[in-house]
Amino acid sequence: MSEAKREHERQNQASWDAYSDEYQARHGEQLARSGGCAWGTWQIPEAELRILGDVAGKDILEFGCGAAQWSIALAGLGARPVGLDLSARQLEHARRLMAEAGVDFPLIHASSENVPLPDASFDIVFCDHGAMTFSDPYRSVPEASRLLRPGGLFAFSHGSTLETLCWDIGAEHAGDRLVHDYFGMHVIEDDGEMVFNLGYGDWIRLFRANGFVIEDLVEPQPAEDATSSYRDADSLAWSRRWPSESIWRLRKA
């Protein structure tokens, strides 16, 4: 791993270790209300979107699990989850919530760019924002492919390419003008975090180079009366007009 890539991992780990308690205090109630199985900042239910499908009996890696709300819910549906996160403090919250829920599964403190697990370990690798927002996709996508069995599902949500292009550094909301270059998009540093995104063609070429077939690109539109601990009324209005989040659904050939 190059020095620059080590630096973004160190920076994001420090940021999330410092922010984890505030994050769980601010957003934990909404995540609990949704039951864990819901996508994105608007918490649109998995039962509505059907991204993961039937999870019973499946080996599933949550790629940047945070406090593992998703994995806890999936365990309750009969899956065999493993949670992975770069932040040790987030994993402490995960252990607390697992104990409260009466479930147990492995938690791994590691980067999604270098996962200490064998090849072909999982039927599903997924994240809701998580690793695919905060890791370099040129390293995390190959890792997801390596970890999946043939025919396995890779699914992840993240901020849409369009929202990234319209959200100026330091601004409270995305605007209605393009403020970043589309070509060469990769990493943006904002308020101590380094986040990643690509243009659509670059995403597609990266997926194909790592043996993935694209099954769907879901761009959820929140309901007019949606509420979110992550977003305010201005963000809701923006997300009603343009996609603020994307969910890729990919199959390992």
Secondary structure, DSSP 8 states (H G I E B T S, - for coil): --HHHHHHHHHHHHHHHHHHHHHHHHHHHHHHHTTS-EETTTTEEHHHH-SS---TT-EEEEES-TT-HHHHHHHHTT-EEEEEES-HHHHHHHHHHHHHHT----EEES-TTS--S-TT-EEEEEEESTHHHHS-HHHHHHHHHHHEEEEEEEEEEEE-HHHHHH--TT-SS--SS--S-STT--EEEETTEEEE---HHHHHHHHHHTTEEEEEEE-----TT---SS--HHHHHHHHHS--EEEEEEEE-
